[in-house]
Amino acid sequence: MITIFNMTGKVAVVTGAARGLGRAFTEALLKRGDKVCFCDVDNFGDDNVQFLPCDVRKDQEFTDFFNRVIQKYNTVDIMINNAGILNENQWRKTVDINLTAVIHGSLLAMEHMRNRSNSGGLILNVSSLAGVMPVSFCPAYTASKHGVIGFSRSWALQPEVRKNRIRIACLCPSFTDTDIIKGTYDSRVHGPELARRVMNSYELMVTDRVTEAFLRILDDLDNNGKVMMVTPTRGNDNDNDNETEPTISGLCRIQDKQLLAKLSSGDVIAQKMKYHPSCLAAVYRERAKKRQTEAENSCTQEKNMMKETALAELVTYFFETRRNSEESVVFRLADLAYLYEERLTQLGSSSAQVHSTRLRDKLLQKMPELEAHTKGRDVLLMFKKDI
């Protein structure tokens, strides 16, 4: 990867940094030589990092914390709004931390960065893959993360932000092995059993993978308004990479190593060299192919996610129906296929037609305690213990 902008040696603020991704981000910044001041309701660290206790839900406490950072370091170059929780039983607290505090932290940073003699700065708001898609077992959390993206991208369009060289971006990690994910296995979500089955169908990312994306978006000079999604299969992807000329990020996307080598050998990046029309057309064609492939992969991944979600809900329906019934329960495959198809339609699938035999096989694979029997033209599914 070619770094086109260096943010090392800066003063960074990280909220919610005592554990999880916030802690990983803080440690990565320290390794780069940045000065880091973080806030949380818990503490960690040593003499290389400044900790100030702060509950980001409390406006005055958050403002005082930010002002104390300014007093100590005279400036803030990078603002990382990372603090977040998942608790559907305390939805107001979830929204206050995940969204309201992000808005407050961003406004504090923008006000400071406006007055820095055009030095600018970076505000990175941590959202989630739940910010770009529905997640049925945590609607309040999902709404808060959608709000983070909408807020960030809207401010990024403001001429005042661009004029003052302030950049606002979002990082959207998929399911990562942190304490928040552990919360999906208990009563903090709607339907822990459903959440567990959905989560088990996905690959959990390690924090190092998200940290790599975090460092990449920090060093991208052209990241204002960008939303970087991080998943186990797709890596890092900016959802609005709309270059009008073959910039470094565009060339990295199409993996034109020969041209990248030429660009990195001199100062041609800053000079914005003119390309021969035929070469330029070739770059555009290659980039278009790459984007089409990525779009197809994204569409396939989204469809698979919908199918896994609908299937997990169907499995939950099996167990709940049996638990609530005093008698043996028999399920008609045709009825199950109808429920499955209806749920896919609700999730937004454009091609929700269901192959009954494949659905039967998937259900038997997911639930070995089931057996399938044929009665006339009907296929019946029942628990082995009930036979």
VMD Tcl script that draws the C-alpha trace (Angstrom):
set ca {
  {0.00 0.00 0.00}
  {1.28 3.49 -0.84}
  {0.69 6.10 1.83}
  {-0.22 9.41 0.26}
  {-0.57 11.39 3.49}
  {1.16 10.99 6.82}
  {-0.67 11.76 10.07}
  {2.08 10.51 12.39}
  {3.34 12.64 15.26}
  {-0.08 14.21 15.81}
  {-2.31 14.67 18.83}
  {-5.22 12.23 18.81}
  {-8.30 11.89 21.00}
  {-10.01 8.49 21.24}
  {-13.29 7.91 23.07}
  {-14.18 4.50 24.48}
  {-10.57 3.34 24.38}
  {-10.30 1.18 27.50}
  {-11.04 -2.02 25.58}
  {-11.98 -3.47 22.20}
  {-11.41 -1.49 19.02}
  {-10.78 1.76 20.90}
  {-7.88 0.20 22.75}
  {-6.51 -1.33 19.54}
  {-6.73 2.07 17.80}
  {-4.97 3.79 20.71}
  {-2.13 1.27 20.70}
  {-1.73 1.63 16.92}
  {-1.52 5.42 17.21}
  {1.09 5.17 19.97}
  {3.23 2.85 17.82}
  {3.19 5.50 15.07}
  {4.48 8.12 17.48}
  {1.24 10.01 18.03}
  {0.31 11.59 21.34}
  {-2.96 10.04 22.47}
  {-5.45 11.25 25.04}
  {-8.39 8.95 25.56}
  {-11.50 8.94 27.65}
  {-13.62 6.11 28.96}
  {-15.42 5.09 32.10}
  {-12.55 2.61 32.67}
  {-8.79 3.06 32.52}
  {-5.76 1.32 31.03}
  {-2.31 2.26 29.84}
  {0.98 3.66 31.12}
  {2.98 6.87 30.97}
  {2.87 6.95 27.16}
  {-0.84 7.64 27.03}
  {-2.95 10.24 28.81}
  {-6.18 8.99 30.37}
  {-8.96 11.30 31.48}
  {-12.14 9.72 32.89}
  {-15.26 10.87 31.07}
  {-18.82 9.73 30.46}
  {-19.51 10.89 26.91}
  {-23.26 10.97 27.63}
  {-22.75 13.97 29.93}
  {-22.37 17.07 27.78}
  {-20.46 19.23 30.25}
  {-18.16 16.38 31.26}
  {-17.35 15.66 27.60}
  {-16.74 19.35 26.88}
  {-14.48 19.69 29.93}
  {-12.54 16.61 28.87}
  {-11.94 18.04 25.39}
  {-10.85 21.41 26.79}
  {-8.39 19.68 29.14}
  {-6.81 17.97 26.14}
  {-6.39 21.38 24.46}
  {-4.84 22.79 27.64}
  {-2.33 19.94 27.84}
  {-1.34 19.60 24.17}
  {-2.49 22.97 22.73}
  {-4.23 21.20 19.85}
  {-6.16 18.18 18.60}
  {-5.30 16.85 15.13}
  {-7.34 13.63 15.11}
  {-10.69 12.99 16.80}
  {-11.77 9.33 16.98}
  {-15.39 9.00 18.14}
  {-15.35 5.31 18.97}
  {-17.34 4.86 22.22}
  {-20.26 2.50 21.70}
  {-22.50 -0.06 23.40}
  {-25.15 -2.58 22.41}
  {-28.07 -2.87 24.82}
  {-31.58 -2.96 23.38}
  {-33.07 -2.93 26.88}
  {-31.47 0.48 27.41}
  {-32.10 1.90 23.95}
  {-31.87 5.53 25.04}
  {-28.43 4.94 26.56}
  {-27.42 3.13 23.37}
  {-28.47 6.09 21.21}
  {-26.87 8.61 23.61}
  {-23.47 6.90 23.46}
  {-23.49 5.61 19.89}
  {-24.95 8.67 18.16}
  {-25.48 11.72 20.38}
  {-21.94 11.56 21.80}
  {-20.53 11.14 18.28}
  {-22.34 14.30 17.19}
  {-21.11 16.17 20.28}
  {-17.52 14.99 19.86}
  {-17.51 15.89 16.17}
  {-18.85 19.39 16.84}
  {-16.26 19.98 19.57}
  {-13.48 18.91 17.21}
  {-14.82 20.95 14.27}
  {-15.07 24.10 16.37}
  {-11.45 23.68 17.46}
  {-10.15 22.77 13.99}
  {-11.82 25.81 12.41}
  {-9.61 28.05 14.53}
  {-6.28 26.38 13.78}
  {-5.02 28.72 11.03}
  {-6.16 26.41 8.24}
  {-4.27 23.44 9.70}
  {-7.38 21.28 9.38}
  {-7.73 17.90 11.02}
  {-9.43 14.52 10.83}
  {-12.64 13.38 12.52}
  {-13.15 9.62 12.26}
  {-16.50 8.31 13.47}
  {-16.76 4.58 14.11}
  {-20.03 3.15 12.85}
  {-20.64 -0.51 11.97}
  {-21.79 -2.74 9.15}
  {-25.10 -2.40 11.01}
  {-25.00 1.21 9.82}
  {-25.52 0.16 6.21}
  {-27.88 -2.81 6.59}
  {-30.75 -3.91 8.88}
  {-30.00 -6.19 11.84}
  {-33.24 -7.57 13.24}
  {-32.07 -8.43 16.76}
  {-30.67 -4.95 17.58}
  {-32.83 -2.23 15.94}
  {-31.85 0.61 18.32}
  {-28.13 -0.13 17.85}
  {-28.67 -0.34 14.09}
  {-30.52 2.99 14.02}
  {-27.74 4.69 15.98}
  {-25.07 3.42 13.58}
  {-27.10 4.51 10.54}
  {-27.28 7.94 12.15}
  {-23.49 8.14 12.52}
  {-23.03 7.64 8.78}
  {-25.74 10.13 7.83}
  {-24.37 12.78 10.19}
  {-20.76 12.30 9.04}
  {-21.45 12.35 5.32}
  {-23.76 15.35 5.60}
  {-21.16 17.44 7.43}
  {-18.48 16.33 4.97}
  {-20.45 18.07 2.20}
  {-20.39 21.42 3.99}
  {-18.23 23.99 2.11}
  {-17.04 25.32 5.47}
  {-15.56 21.93 6.35}
  {-13.68 21.69 3.07}
  {-12.54 25.31 3.32}
  {-10.95 24.66 6.72}
  {-9.30 21.42 5.51}
  {-11.30 19.32 7.94}
  {-11.93 15.74 6.88}
  {-14.78 13.63 8.27}
  {-14.91 9.90 7.57}
  {-16.57 6.72 8.87}
  {-15.24 3.27 9.63}
  {-17.78 0.41 9.45}
  {-16.40 -2.89 10.74}
  {-18.31 -6.12 10.37}
  {-18.72 -8.45 13.37}
  {-15.48 -8.22 15.36}
  {-14.35 -10.24 18.36}
  {-15.01 -7.60 21.05}
  {-17.16 -7.22 24.17}
  {-20.01 -5.74 22.10}
  {-20.34 -8.99 20.15}
  {-20.45 -10.97 23.40}
  {-23.49 -8.87 24.29}
  {-25.43 -10.41 21.40}
  {-25.50 -13.72 23.26}
  {-27.59 -12.55 26.21}
  {-30.70 -10.57 27.05}
  {-29.26 -7.29 25.74}
  {-30.68 -8.07 22.29}
  {-34.09 -9.07 20.96}
  {-33.93 -12.86 20.63}
  {-30.52 -14.03 21.91}
  {-31.02 -17.45 20.32}
  {-31.61 -15.87 16.92}
  {-28.63 -13.56 17.41}
  {-26.41 -16.49 18.36}
  {-27.37 -18.46 15.27}
  {-26.88 -15.47 12.99}
  {-23.51 -14.67 14.56}
  {-22.36 -18.28 14.27}
  {-22.95 -18.14 10.53}
  {-20.41 -15.30 10.12}
  {-16.67 -15.18 10.51}
  {-15.65 -12.95 13.41}
  {-12.81 -10.57 12.56}
  {-9.86 -10.01 14.85}
  {-9.19 -6.43 15.93}
  {-5.92 -6.35 13.95}
  {-7.85 -6.49 10.69}
  {-9.97 -3.50 11.66}
  {-6.87 -1.65 12.88}
  {-5.27 -2.06 9.44}
  {-8.30 -0.38 7.88}
  {-8.22 2.29 10.60}
  {-4.61 3.21 9.76}
  {-5.36 3.19 6.05}
  {-8.22 5.66 6.33}
  {-6.13 7.88 8.63}
  {-3.44 8.20 5.98}
  {-5.80 8.82 3.06}
  {-5.75 12.52 2.19}
  {-8.87 12.05 0.07}
  {-11.02 10.47 2.77}
  {-13.47 13.31 3.45}
  {-17.01 11.93 3.39}
  {-15.86 8.37 2.83}
  {-17.38 5.32 4.51}
  {-14.95 2.42 4.75}
  {-16.54 -0.99 5.27}
  {-14.35 -3.75 6.70}
  {-15.43 -7.38 6.30}
  {-13.59 -10.72 6.46}
  {-14.15 -11.44 2.76}
  {-13.96 -8.01 1.13}
  {-11.23 -6.36 3.17}
  {-11.40 -2.58 3.13}
  {-13.73 -0.80 0.73}
  {-14.75 2.82 0.34}
  {-18.38 3.00 -0.75}
  {-18.02 6.30 -2.59}
  {-14.68 6.05 -4.32}
  {-15.65 8.29 -7.23}
  {-12.34 9.45 -8.66}
  {-12.58 11.41 -11.89}
  {-8.94 10.64 -12.70}
  {-6.65 7.67 -11.96}
  {-5.50 8.59 -8.44}
  {-3.45 6.32 -6.22}
  {-6.56 4.90 -4.53}
  {-8.06 4.10 -7.93}
  {-4.90 2.40 -9.14}
  {-4.62 0.43 -5.91}
  {-8.16 -0.75 -6.55}
  {-7.33 -2.19 -9.99}
  {-3.91 -3.44 -8.78}
  {-1.97 -1.92 -11.71}
  {1.40 -2.65 -10.08}
  {3.47 -1.48 -13.03}
  {1.84 1.95 -13.08}
  {1.92 2.18 -9.29}
  {5.66 1.55 -9.35}
  {6.14 4.36 -11.86}
  {4.03 6.74 -9.82}
  {5.82 5.98 -6.57}
  {9.27 6.54 -8.09}
  {8.90 10.31 -8.43}
  {6.78 13.30 -7.59}
  {4.28 12.63 -10.37}
  {1.46 12.33 -7.86}
  {1.76 15.96 -6.84}
  {2.27 17.08 -10.44}
  {-0.90 15.31 -11.65}
  {0.78 14.17 -14.85}
  {-1.27 14.04 -18.01}
  {-1.95 10.59 -19.39}
  {-2.02 9.54 -23.01}
  {-5.73 9.17 -23.97}
  {-5.40 5.48 -24.82}
  {-3.62 4.75 -21.53}
  {-6.22 6.72 -19.60}
  {-9.03 4.82 -21.31}
  {-7.35 1.53 -20.41}
  {-7.13 2.53 -16.76}
  {-10.81 3.51 -16.71}
  {-11.83 0.22 -18.35}
  {-9.84 -1.83 -15.87}
  {-11.25 0.12 -12.96}
  {-14.80 -0.29 -14.29}
  {-14.28 -4.07 -14.54}
  {-12.94 -4.16 -11.01}
  {-15.89 -2.19 -9.67}
  {-18.38 -4.38 -11.53}
  {-16.80 -7.50 -10.02}
  {-16.85 -5.94 -6.56}
  {-20.48 -4.91 -7.00}
  {-21.42 -8.45 -8.03}
  {-19.53 -9.90 -5.06}
  {-21.20 -7.40 -2.75}
  {-24.63 -8.30 -4.13}
  {-23.93 -12.02 -3.67}
  {-22.71 -11.45 -0.12}
  {-25.80 -9.39 0.71}
  {-28.11 -12.09 -0.68}
  {-26.28 -14.78 1.30}
  {-26.60 -12.66 4.43}
  {-30.36 -12.33 3.88}
  {-30.70 -16.09 3.38}
  {-28.70 -16.87 6.52}
  {-30.75 -14.40 8.54}
  {-34.07 -15.81 7.29}
  {-32.86 -19.38 7.88}
  {-31.69 -18.56 11.42}
  {-35.10 -17.04 12.19}
  {-36.79 -20.16 10.80}
  {-34.66 -22.37 13.04}
  {-35.62 -20.21 16.02}
  {-39.27 -20.60 15.01}
  {-38.85 -24.40 15.17}
  {-37.51 -24.40 18.70}
  {-39.93 -21.78 20.03}
  {-42.93 -23.61 18.54}
  {-41.85 -26.89 20.08}
  {-41.09 -25.30 23.46}
  {-44.51 -23.65 23.60}
  {-46.43 -26.76 22.57}
  {-47.38 -29.57 24.93}
  {-47.91 -32.00 22.04}
  {-45.70 -33.26 19.24}
  {-45.23 -30.70 16.48}
  {-45.18 -31.47 12.76}
  {-44.07 -28.88 10.19}
  {-45.12 -28.95 6.53}
  {-42.19 -28.10 4.27}
  {-44.52 -26.12 1.98}
  {-45.54 -23.89 4.90}
  {-41.92 -23.41 5.94}
  {-40.93 -22.50 2.39}
  {-43.69 -19.88 2.33}
  {-42.50 -18.36 5.64}
  {-38.90 -18.38 4.42}
  {-39.84 -16.72 1.13}
  {-41.94 -14.07 2.89}
  {-39.07 -13.25 5.25}
  {-36.61 -12.90 2.36}
  {-39.01 -10.46 0.70}
  {-39.24 -8.45 3.93}
  {-35.44 -8.31 4.13}
  {-35.36 -6.80 0.64}
  {-34.44 -9.77 -1.54}
  {-35.40 -9.14 -5.15}
  {-35.32 -12.85 -6.02}
  {-36.99 -14.62 -3.11}
  {-38.06 -17.79 -4.93}
  {-37.34 -20.79 -2.70}
  {-36.24 -24.29 -3.73}
  {-38.07 -26.54 -1.24}
  {-35.66 -29.46 -1.43}
  {-32.65 -27.23 -0.78}
  {-34.46 -25.60 2.12}
  {-35.21 -29.04 3.58}
  {-31.55 -30.04 3.30}
  {-30.39 -26.81 4.95}
  {-32.81 -27.26 7.84}
  {-31.73 -30.86 8.40}
  {-28.10 -29.74 8.32}
  {-28.73 -26.95 10.82}
  {-30.85 -29.16 13.09}
  {-29.69 -32.79 13.21}
  {-32.49 -33.46 15.71}
  {-35.02 -33.21 12.84}
  {-36.21 -35.90 10.45}
  {-38.06 -35.54 7.15}
  {-40.94 -37.84 6.16}
  {-43.13 -37.97 3.09}
  {-46.89 -38.25 3.38}
  {-48.59 -38.21 0.02}
  {-47.38 -35.08 -1.76}
  {-46.36 -33.39 1.49}
  {-42.92 -33.41 3.08}
  {-43.17 -33.27 6.87}
  {-40.44 -32.28 9.31}
  {-40.54 -33.32 12.96}
  {-38.23 -33.76 15.91}
  {-36.86 -37.29 16.31}
  {-37.91 -37.36 19.96}
  {-41.53 -36.82 18.93}
  {-41.66 -39.77 16.53}
}
mol new
graphics top color blue
foreach p $ca { graphics top sphere $p radius 0.5 }
foreach p [lrange $ca 0 end-1] q [lrange $ca 1 end] { graphics top cylinder $p $q radius 0.2 }
display resetview
